[in-house]
Amino acid sequence: MLSIVDKRLFLSTAQVLILGERLSQDGIEEVLDFFQRDHEIDYSMTVLVAKGVTPREILEMETDMESIPAVYINKTVENTVSRGTVKRIMLIDLIKDIGGSGRQPAIGQISKAGEKKVITEGTAVFSDGKLAGWLNLYETRGYLFAIDKVKSTVVNVPADEGKIAMEIIRSKGKVKVAFENGEPSMLTVKVETQANVGGYEGKGALELAGQSVFSGENSGGGNKKRNHDGAGEDPKRIFQRYIRFWCVCVQIPPSELLVPVIPLIVVIISLSLITVHDFTAFLPILKNGMTPVLNAAFSFITFPFGETVAFLMLFPHVNKKEKLKKIVLLSAAISILLGIILFFRDISVLGSDLMDRATFIPHLTSLLIPGLNVEPLVDINLLIGGGVKISVCIYAAAKALSQIAGIGDHRKLTGAITTFCVVLSIWEYKNVLELFDWAEKVWPYYSIPFQIIVPLLLLLLSLRKKGKPSNAVTES
C-alpha cells in the first residue's frame, strides 16, 4: 500500500477500531499484537465487532448526524452504555483480557440499522481469541449486571396492569465459582441494586409501601437517600478554611515545595483506580517458581535502589546533620512503600502479561481511570522525579571529578558533563528498544562495581582510617 500512496496512517487520532466478523472468527491475537507494538496508537480507542456487515461499509457510511463516522459511532456507544445494552471496551482492556490467563474477552457489537444509521447493542463473546457467539441486548444487560459494569440505567419491570420504569442509581454484581475435585461445579451470580421509580404506566395508584418491587435481594422503590457533602455549610467558613490552607502553602520554602508532590500524585492515581482493579491478576502465585522473582529482585537492586548511591554526595550539605540517620531511614521507608503501592496497583490494573510488554506503564495505567484524564499528573511526576535524579547525578559526577582533579569549584565542570551525557545518550542508543535491551541485559552487571563494590571499599577504608589513633595521641 505504501508503494502507491504518499501518506501514512496516523493511528494516534483513531477513535474507533472495528473488527470484522470473519477476522474475529479466525482470531484477533495477531491484530492486537500489531496495534500494541505501534507506539503511536491510542490505547483508549473504543473496540467493536461488526455483525452482518463489514467494517468498511460502516466506516464509509455518510450519516446525517455527524460528518465523521467515528464521532457518530462513539456517541452512539455512549448512549447505549447508559442503557446497559452494550459493553464498551477500550483497546487496552482488550489487550489485558487477551493476554491474561483465565480471561475471555467480550466486545461490544455494531451493525447497520439502515442506509445511514448504525446500532450498537449486544456483545460479541470470545474464547481463546476467537469469536464464539453473540449476546443480545437483554443477555448483555444481565452479563453487565453480573460483572458489576452497570452503574446507572433504566429497567422496565412488569407490574399489575402496567409496567414500572426503574432508574438504577447503584448496582453491585459478584460472581463466584465453586470447585469440587479441582473442577468447577457451581456458578453463583449475586446482584444487588438500588433504584428510583422513574415512571409508571398502568391503571390505578402505585403503592410501594410495605411491598418489594423486585424479587430476590434487590432493593428499590422511591429510594430517598441523598448525600449532600458540604451542603448547608456557611460559604464564608469554607472560604476561610481554604484561605488558611493557602497561607500555609505560601510559607513553604521553594526547595521543599516539590517534595510531597510525587507521593501525593501516586496516591491520587492509585485511589482513582480502585474501581478498575482486578486482584485475580496475581493468580496463580509463583506459577514458575522463585527464579523469576529472584531475577526481578536483582534488577531492582541495581535499578532504582542501586542508583541512590549518588545521593551520598548530598549528605555533607544537609541542614540538620544530627538527624541524618533518621532522615535516611524515613526516606528509604517511604520509597519502598511507594514502590509496593505502584507494584500492586499496576499488577491489579494491567496484569503481568501487559506489564511485561508495556513501554511506559504509568501512561497505560492512567488511561484506565474512568471519565478522567490524569496523564498530566503522570507527566508532572516524570518531570519532577527525572529532573531531581538528573540534577543529583550531574552534581555527584562534577563533585567527584573536581576532587580527583584538584579543581576548587566543581561548577566549572557542570556544563561539560551535561553536554557529554546528552551526546553520549544520542550516540549510544539508536532507539528506545536498544535502551531497554541494554538496561535489562547489561546494566545490572555493569553497575555493580560502581553501586556496590566501590562504595563498600570506600566505607571500609573510612572506618579503618577512623579507627586509627592520631599521631599526637601516639607520641604522647
N, C-alpha and C positions, 0 to 999 in steps of 0.2 A: 504493500500500500504506500509506503514512504517513497517508493521509486516513481510514483505517478502523481503525487500531490506535494505541494510546497509548505504544508502545515503539519504540526504535530499535535497530538491530543494533550490538552492541559487538564489533567484529572482533578486538580485541587479545587476546581469550581463546580465539580459534578455534585448534584443534589440527590439523584435517584439512580439506583442500579437495579435494572430489571433483568431477571434471569428467565430464559426460555424454558418451556415445559420439557422439551426434548433434551436440552442440556441438563436440566435438573434430574431427569431420569437416568442419564448416563453418569452423573456425578459432578459435583461442583468444587471438589477439593483443589483441583489444578487451577481453576479460575480464581479461587480465593487466594491461592498461593501467589499468583501473578499480581493481584492487587495489593497484597500485603507487602510484597517486596518493592513496590513502587513508592519511593519516598515522597512523592508529590500528591499522593492520594489523600482524600478527606475521609477519615475513618468514621465521621459522624453521618455519612450519607445513608439514606433510607434504602433498604433492600427489599424487593418484592419479587414474586414469581408470577409470570403471566400464565393464565389458564385459558385454553381455547383460542389463543391469539398469539402472534409473535411479538416480541418486544419492539421490533421495528415498526409494526403497524401502530402500536400505542404511541411511540415517540414521534412519529410523523403525523399524528392527529392534530388538526387545527381546531382548537376549541374556541367557543365564543366568550369564554370567561377569562382566559389568560392567553397571552401571546406566546409564552414559554411553556411547553408541556410539563417540564419538571416542576415548575412552580405550582401548576394546576394539580398535579398528582400529589405533591407534598401536602398541599392544603386539604385535598380530599382525604388523605390518610389521617391528618389531624382531626378532621370532623368524624371520621369513622372510629378512631381510637376513643374519642369522647363517648361514643355509644357502646363501646366494649365489644365490637364485632370484627375486629382485625387486630392482629398482633404486629405492632410496629417494632422492627428490629434494625439496629444500625449495623454497619459493616463490621465494626469492632466486636459487637456482641456475637455476630455470626461466626467470626473467626475464633472467638473464645469457645463457642459451643462445638464447632467442628474439631478443634484441637483438644478439647478436654475429654478425658476418659469418662465414660458413663453418661455422656450427654448426647441427646439427639435434638437437632435444631428444629424450630418451627418458624416459618417465614410467612409474612402477610401475602395475600393473594390479590391480583389485579386482573381485570378482564374488561372487555368493551361492553358498554350499555347502550350503544347507538353509534351513529357515524361520528359524533363529536363529543361523546361522553365516555367516561370510564367509571367502573365501580370497584371499590376496594373493600370487599367483605369476604371473610373466610380466611383460611390458613392452609398453607402447604406444609405437610409433615414429612420429615426426612428420617432415614435410617441408614447409618454408615455412609453418610454423604450423598445418598441418592433419594430422589423423590419416592415416597412410599404411599402417599394418599392425600386426600383433601378433607378439611373440616368445613362444614357450612357455617353460617353466621351464628346460629344458636349453639352449635358444638364449640365454636370458637369462644363464645362468651362463657360457657361452662369451663372450658380449659383455662381461660384467663382468670376466672374466679379461683380456680383450684391453685394456680401458681402465684396467686397474690399480685396480679398485674392490673386489677381493676380498682381504680381509686374513686372514680365518680362516673355514674352513668344513670340511665333511666330504664327501669324494668317494668313491663306491664304484667300485673298479677290479676288472674281471674277472681271476681267477686260475685256475690249474689246479684243476678240480673245486670251485670255490667263488668267493668274492669277498673283497676286502680293503677295509676302511673306512679311508681315508687322511685324517688330520686335517691340513689345510693350516695351517701355522704362519707361513708367509711366502710372498708371491707378488708378482711384478713383471711387468707387462704393458707392451708397447710396440707402437705401430702406426706404420708408415712407408708413405709413398706415393711411388712413383717416377713421374716425368713424362717424357714424350717429346713433343717439338714442342708444349710447352705444355699437353698433355693427360695426365691420369693413365693410366698404363699397367700398373702392378702395385701391389697392396696386400700388404704383408708384416706379419704379426702374430707377435710373439715373446713367449712366456710362459715365465717361469722360476718354479718353485715348490719349496718345501721342506716336507716333511710327515713326520709321525709315523704309525706304524701304530696306528690306533685300535681295530681289531678285525679278526678273520679268521673267515670261515665256510667250512669245507671239510674235506676229509679229509687226514690226514697233517700233518706238521710244516711250518711256514712257514720256508723258508730264504731269507734276503735277502743273505747274504754272497756277494760275487762276481757278483751279477746286479742288474739295474736293474728296478724295478717299473714305472716309467713309461717311455714311449718318448720320443725326442727329447731335449730339454735339461733335462727335469725331473729333480730330484734328490730322492729320498725314501727311506723305509725306515729307521725307527729312528734318526732324527737326534737325536744326543745333545748338541748344542751347548747350553750354558747360559750365562747372563750373570748372575753374582752380583755386582752392583755393591755394593761395600762389605761384602759378606758375609765373615765371619771377622775383621773389624776389631774391636779392643777397644772396647766401648761407652764405657769411661772416656775413651779418647783422642778419640772422636767428641764427647763432651760437652765436653771441654776445648777442642777446636777451636772449637765454637760459642760457648763462653763467651768466648774471646779475641775472636771476631768481635763479640759483643755489647758487650764493653768498648770496643772501638774505636769502635763506633757511638755509644755513650753520650757519648763525648768530642767529638762533632761539635757545633759551635755550632748553635742552632736556626735562625739566619739562613741557614746553608749546608746544612741538612738536606734541603731540598726541591730543591736544585739538580740532583742526579743522578736524581731520580725520573722526570722526563719522558723523558729519553733511555733510561733503563732499561726503562720500560714500553713504549716504542716498539720496542725490540729484542726484548723478550719476546713481544709480539704478532706481530711480523714473523717470528720464528723459529717460532712456533706455527702459522703459515700456510704453511709450506714445503710441506706435503703437499697443499695445495689450489691451488697456484699453476698458472698456465697462461700460459707466455710467448708462445704464439701470439696472445695478445690484443694484442700490439704490432704485429701484421701487419695490413694492409700498411703499411710505414713511409712517411710523407709521401705518403699517398694523395691528399690535397687540396693538396699543395704546402706552401710555407713560410708562407703567410698565417695559418693557424690557430695555428701555432707562435709567430709574432711577436705575434699578439694575446694569446695566453696569457702570453707573456713580459712584455708591457706590463702586464697585470693583476697579475702577481707583483711587478713593480717597485713598484707603489703599495700592494699588499697581498699578503703581510705585510711585505716588506722596507722599504717606504717608512715604515711606522709606527715603525720603530726609531729615527727621529729624536727621538722623545720621550725615549729613554734618554740622550740627550746631557745632559739636565738632571741626571743622576746622576753625571756624570764628576767634578765638583768634590768629591764626597763619598766617592770610593773610598779604601780604606785605603792602598794602595801605588800612588801616582801615577806612580812611576818605571816601573812595569810596565803602564801603561795601554795602550800601543800593542800589546803582546804579548797582553794580555787581550782587547782588542777583536778582533784578528785571529783568535785562537783561538775566541772565541765565534761570530764570523761563519762560520768554517770548520765548526764543529760544527753550527750552524743549517742551513747549506747541505747538509751530509751527511745530517742528519735529514730534510730536505725531499726529497732524492733517494731515500732509503730509503722514505719514505712514498709517493712518486710511483710508484716501481717496484712496491711492494707492492700498492697499490690497483689499479693497472692490471692486474697479473698475476692478481689475485684477482677483481676485479669486472668488468673490461673497460671500455673507454672509453665505450660507449653507456650502461651503467648508472651510471657515474660522472658522466656529463653530466646525468643526470636525478635523481640521488640528492640528498636534502636534507642529510643528515648522514652522510658517507661512512664515518668510523671506526665508527659504530654498525653499519652493514651489514657492514663487514669483520669485526668481532668475531663476528658471527653464524655465520660460515663456519668457525670453528675447531672441529674435530670433538671432541665429547664434553667441551667445556669452555666455561664462560660467563665471558668476560673483560670484559663490559660495565662492571662496577665499576671496572676499571683505566682504561677509556676515560673514565669519569666523573671519576676522580681526576685524570687529565691535564687534562681540561677545566677543572676547578675550580682546579687549581694554575696552569696557564697563563693562564686567563682572569682569575683573581684578581690575578696579578702584573701583567698588562698593564693592567687597570683601575686598579690602585693607582699604577702609574707614570704613566699618562695624567693621572689626577687630580692627582698631585703636580706634574707638569710644568705643568699649567694653573694651579694655585694659585700656584706659584713665579713663573711669568711674570707673572700678573696682579698679584701683590704687588710685583714690581719696577717694573711700569709705573705702578701707582697709588701707589707710595711707602709701602706698608704694611710695617711691620717684620716681623711674624710672619705667614708665609703660611698657618699652620694655621687662622687665623680664616676663611679662605675655603674650606676643605675641605668643610665641611658644605653650604654654599650651592652649590658647584659640583656636588657629588654629587646633591643634590636636583634641580638644574636638568637634569642629564643624564638622570636617571630620568624626570622629567616630559616632557622633550623626546622621549625614545625612545617613550613611550606615545602622545604626541600626533602624532608624525611618521609612524609606520607602524601601519596597522590590522591587518596580519597579516604573517606571515613571508615570504610571496610578494612583498609590496611591498618588504620589506627587501632581499631577494635581487635584485629588479629594479633597485632604486636602486644597490645595491652594484656591480652589473655594468655598468650603463649610465652612471651619473652620477659615482660615487665616483672612478674612475681619473682623470678630468679635473678634478674639484673639488679633489682632494687635492694635485695637482701644485704649486700655488703654496706650500702650507704644508709639503710634504715635501721639495721640491727647490729651488724658486726662492728663497724666503726664507732657508733655511739657507745656501745658497750666497752670497747677498748679505751675510749676517752674517759668513761666513767671509772673504770678500774685504775687508770693512771692518776686521775684526780684523787681518788680515795687513797691510793698509795702515797701520793705526794702530801696529802693532808695528814696521814698517819706518821710521817717522818718528823722528828723533832727539829726545830730550827737550829742554826749554827750558834746563836747566842746561848741557847739553853744547853747545848753540848759542851761549850767551852766552860760554862760555869759549873 
